[in-house]
Amino acid sequence: MLKLEPRPQLSRFWSYGSPILALAVTVLIGVLLFMALGKDPVKGLLVFFWEPIKSGYAIGELMVKATPLLIIALGLAVCFRSNVWNIGAEGQFVFGAITAGSVALLADKSTGGWIIAAILLAGIAGGMVWAGIVAWLRDRFNASEILVSLMLVYVATLLLGYMVYGPLKDPAGYNFPQTKTFEAVTQIPRLMKGSRVSIGLILALIGAGALWVFLFRTRAGFAQQVGGLAPAAARYAGFSARRAIWIALLTSGGAAGLAGALEVAGPIGQLNPYVPAGYGFAAIIVAFVGRLHPVGMVFSAILMSMFYIGGELAQSRLGLPKSLTGVFQGLLLFTLLACDTLIAYRIKRKAARKPVSGAMSTSSLQASTPITAPQPASATEGAV
């Protein structure tokens, strides 16, 4: 019989090398998957890992996908390091997109460039409000933030459907469930001509630097992590565990809402039912593959965006289903969990219990043990 035994000391090398090993195992399983589907595995790997970086335009599209993933993952890292399990970043992303899109629809030909700041702030506020519901229920009623945040994803998606089918529907849109295309003045500024990369990439990199400073160079960041991991110790040290919950969820929600605003006022340019792209769920994988460290999450966001683009190319060029993107994302997550388990534990064979030799039977035990009936205490005391 096999059992997992905790290792006396964790390997520092494998703590950082585990994501690389997980990626290698994912690629190996991907090769077997392509072969099982009757496709050339070399072409399949090229579609996922070479096509997204083979030209300047391709790299630009890679950055477009990586930007929302990185922004959301940075907010989730604050939550997870605080032991707050926000699984509903997708809902905060969607609600931030709704509030940002509602502001963008207010613009007209005479609106100035200030509307871009208003759109981004509206997205941040929307994400914070949606995450604030989770924080309030956790703080006031001790409700599970996992269940609440996850259920609110579906509420936000249904609310988006109601808005694009109802109040915000374009009257001149031939009855399609979408808003009118936003005015050009609301378009998020792009970094270079001929590319869709916007200033959102700069904001994401600035956010990564700010998160590093906050977590590892400030007392507030230390208090945030202690407040979530050890509430009793935090109270003893004068830190507030309740404050840690609110800060973590509001930060995560604001980051997801910002990503939603950048998406609808950038590549999409309108609100429609296809705004939910799964970025909120994929960002969870980005955060853990990046070891909840800002630098690691930059690289894991690029890797995850490769899976998105590779899945789209595999559909058009190899005739494979687009759901292959989710397959690779899931493989990466599960192989990472397996590698992390083997880092913390080692597999050891558990010896089977052997029957005790020479054990006496019940009958022999009774025969060898004389049984005498106890005498009443009164009889003993009265004997002369």
SVG drawing of the C-alpha trace seen along z (x, -y; Angstrom):
<svg xmlns="http://www.w3.org/2000/svg" viewBox="-36 -69 53 93">
<polyline fill="none" stroke="black" stroke-width="0.4" points="0.0,0.0 1.3,-3.5 0.9,-6.6 2.0,-10.2 4.5,-11.2 5.5,-14.9 9.0,-15.7 11.2,-17.0 12.4,-19.9 11.1,-21.4 13.4,-21.7 14.0,-25.4 14.9,-24.5 11.8,-22.5 9.6,-25.1 10.4,-27.4 11.0,-24.6 7.7,-23.0 5.8,-25.2 8.4,-24.4 8.1,-20.7 4.3,-21.0 4.5,-22.7 6.8,-20.0 4.4,-17.3 1.5,-19.3 3.3,-19.4 4.0,-15.7 0.3,-14.9 -0.6,-17.3 1.6,-15.4 -0.2,-12.2 -3.5,-14.0 -2.7,-15.2 -1.7,-11.7 -4.9,-10.3 -6.9,-12.8 -5.0,-11.8 -3.1,-15.1 0.6,-15.8 1.9,-16.6 4.6,-18.8 2.1,-20.9 0.0,-21.0 2.8,-22.3 3.8,-24.8 0.3,-26.2 0.3,-26.6 3.9,-27.7 5.3,-29.2 2.5,-30.8 1.7,-33.3 5.3,-34.7 6.5,-34.3 5.8,-38.0 5.4,-41.4 1.7,-41.4 1.4,-38.0 3.2,-39.2 0.9,-42.2 -2.1,-39.9 -0.4,-37.8 -0.1,-40.9 -3.8,-41.8 -4.7,-38.4 -2.2,-38.6 -3.2,-42.0 -6.5,-41.1 -5.2,-37.8 -2.3,-39.6 -4.4,-42.4 -7.0,-39.9 -4.3,-37.6 -2.5,-40.4 -5.8,-41.1 -6.3,-37.4 -2.8,-37.1 -3.7,-39.6 -6.7,-37.4 -5.0,-34.1 -2.0,-35.4 -4.5,-36.6 -6.3,-33.2 -9.4,-34.7 -10.6,-32.4 -12.1,-34.7 -13.2,-32.3 -15.6,-34.7 -13.3,-37.2 -15.1,-36.4 -18.3,-37.9 -16.4,-41.0 -14.9,-41.3 -18.4,-41.1 -19.9,-43.6 -17.0,-46.0 -17.5,-45.7 -21.2,-46.6 -20.6,-49.7 -17.7,-50.8 -19.8,-50.2 -22.7,-52.1 -20.4,-55.1 -19.0,-54.7 -22.5,-54.8 -22.9,-58.3 -20.3,-59.7 -21.1,-61.5 -19.2,-63.4 -18.5,-66.3 -17.2,-64.3 -13.6,-64.9 -10.8,-62.5 -11.6,-62.6 -14.2,-60.0 -11.5,-57.3 -10.6,-58.0 -14.3,-57.9 -14.7,-54.5 -11.8,-53.0 -12.9,-54.3 -16.4,-53.0 -15.0,-49.6 -12.9,-49.6 -15.9,-50.8 -18.2,-48.1 -15.7,-45.3 -15.3,-46.6 -19.1,-46.7 -19.5,-43.1 -16.6,-41.9 -17.9,-44.0 -21.1,-41.9 -18.8,-38.9 -16.8,-40.7 -20.0,-41.9 -21.5,-38.4 -18.3,-36.9 -17.8,-39.6 -21.4,-39.8 -22.6,-36.3 -19.4,-34.3 -20.6,-33.0 -18.2,-31.1 -16.6,-33.5 -15.9,-30.5 -19.6,-29.8 -20.8,-33.4 -18.3,-34.7 -18.9,-31.8 -22.7,-32.1 -22.3,-35.9 -20.6,-35.0 -23.9,-33.7 -25.8,-36.6 -23.5,-39.0 -23.7,-37.1 -27.5,-37.0 -27.5,-40.8 -25.3,-41.4 -27.8,-39.4 -30.7,-41.4 -28.9,-44.7 -27.9,-43.9 -31.3,-42.3 -33.2,-45.2 -32.2,-48.7 -28.9,-49.0 -29.8,-47.2 -29.0,-49.1 -32.3,-50.1 -30.5,-50.2 -28.7,-46.9 -31.1,-44.6 -32.3,-43.1 -28.9,-41.7 -28.3,-41.5 -25.6,-44.1 -25.2,-47.8 -24.2,-50.3 -20.5,-50.5 -18.8,-52.9 -17.7,-56.3 -14.1,-56.6 -13.3,-58.9 -13.9,-56.1 -11.3,-53.8 -8.5,-53.0 -5.3,-54.5 -3.1,-52.1 0.7,-51.9 1.6,-51.7 -0.1,-52.0 -1.2,-48.8 -1.4,-46.9 -4.3,-46.4 -2.0,-46.6 -3.3,-49.4 -2.2,-51.3 -3.7,-48.5 -0.4,-46.6 1.4,-49.5 -1.1,-49.6 -0.7,-45.8 3.1,-46.1 2.8,-49.0 0.3,-47.0 2.8,-44.1 5.5,-46.5 3.1,-48.1 2.0,-44.7 5.6,-43.6 6.3,-46.7 3.1,-46.3 3.5,-42.7 7.2,-42.6 8.3,-46.1 5.5,-47.5 4.1,-46.9 0.5,-47.0 1.3,-44.2 2.8,-42.1 -0.3,-42.8 -2.5,-41.8 -1.0,-38.4 -0.8,-37.8 -4.4,-38.9 -5.6,-36.2 -3.3,-33.4 -3.4,-33.7 -6.3,-35.9 -5.5,-35.2 -1.8,-36.2 -2.9,-39.2 -5.2,-40.4 -2.4,-39.9 -0.1,-42.0 -2.7,-44.7 -3.7,-43.8 -7.3,-43.5 -8.4,-40.2 -11.7,-41.9 -9.8,-44.6 -7.7,-42.0 -10.8,-40.4 -12.2,-43.7 -8.9,-44.9 -8.3,-41.6 -11.7,-41.4 -12.0,-45.0 -8.5,-45.0 -9.3,-41.8 -12.7,-43.1 -11.2,-46.4 -8.5,-44.7 -11.1,-42.4 -13.4,-45.4 -10.5,-47.3 -9.7,-44.4 -13.4,-44.4 -13.3,-48.1 -10.2,-47.7 -11.7,-44.8 -15.1,-46.4 -13.6,-49.8 -10.6,-48.2 -10.8,-45.1 -14.5,-44.6 -15.8,-48.1 -19.3,-47.4 -21.3,-45.3 -22.5,-41.9 -23.2,-38.4 -19.7,-37.3 -17.9,-39.6 -17.4,-36.7 -14.4,-35.1 -13.3,-33.0 -10.4,-35.4 -11.5,-35.4 -11.2,-31.6 -8.0,-31.4 -6.4,-34.0 -6.7,-31.7 -4.3,-29.3 -2.1,-32.3 -1.8,-33.2 -0.8,-29.8 1.5,-29.0 3.2,-32.3 3.6,-31.3 1.5,-34.3 4.5,-36.4 4.2,-39.5 7.2,-38.5 6.1,-34.9 2.6,-36.0 3.9,-38.1 5.3,-35.0 2.4,-32.7 0.0,-35.3 1.9,-35.1 1.8,-31.3 -1.9,-31.3 -2.5,-33.7 -0.6,-31.3 -3.2,-28.7 -6.0,-31.0 -4.5,-31.9 -3.3,-28.4 -6.8,-27.1 -8.3,-29.5 -5.6,-28.6 -6.1,-24.9 -9.7,-25.3 -9.1,-27.1 -6.0,-25.3 -6.2,-21.8 -10.0,-21.3 -9.9,-20.7 -12.5,-22.0 -11.8,-25.4 -12.4,-23.7 -8.8,-22.4 -7.8,-25.7 -9.6,-24.7 -8.1,-21.2 -4.6,-22.6 -5.4,-25.0 -6.8,-22.2 -3.9,-20.0 -1.5,-22.7 -3.4,-23.2 -3.6,-19.6 0.0,-18.8 1.1,-21.8 -1.0,-20.5 0.6,-17.0 4.1,-18.4 3.5,-20.6 2.1,-17.6 5.3,-15.6 7.4,-18.6 5.7,-18.6 5.2,-14.9 7.0,-11.7 5.4,-8.4 6.2,-5.7 5.2,-2.1 3.2,-1.3 3.9,2.1 0.9,4.4 0.0,5.5 1.0,9.1 -1.1,11.4 0.5,12.0 2.0,15.5 1.0,17.7 -2.0,15.7 -4.2,17.6 -7.8,18.2 -10.7,17.0 -11.4,20.5 -7.8,21.1 -7.6,17.7 -10.7,18.4 -9.4,21.8 -6.1,20.4 -7.7,17.5 -9.5,18.6 -12.8,16.7 -14.0,16.3 -17.2,14.6 -16.6,11.6 -18.1,11.8 -20.3,9.0 -18.6,6.5 -21.1,7.0 -20.4,10.8 -16.7,10.2 -17.0,7.6 -19.4,9.8 -17.1,12.8 -15.4,13.6"/>
</svg>
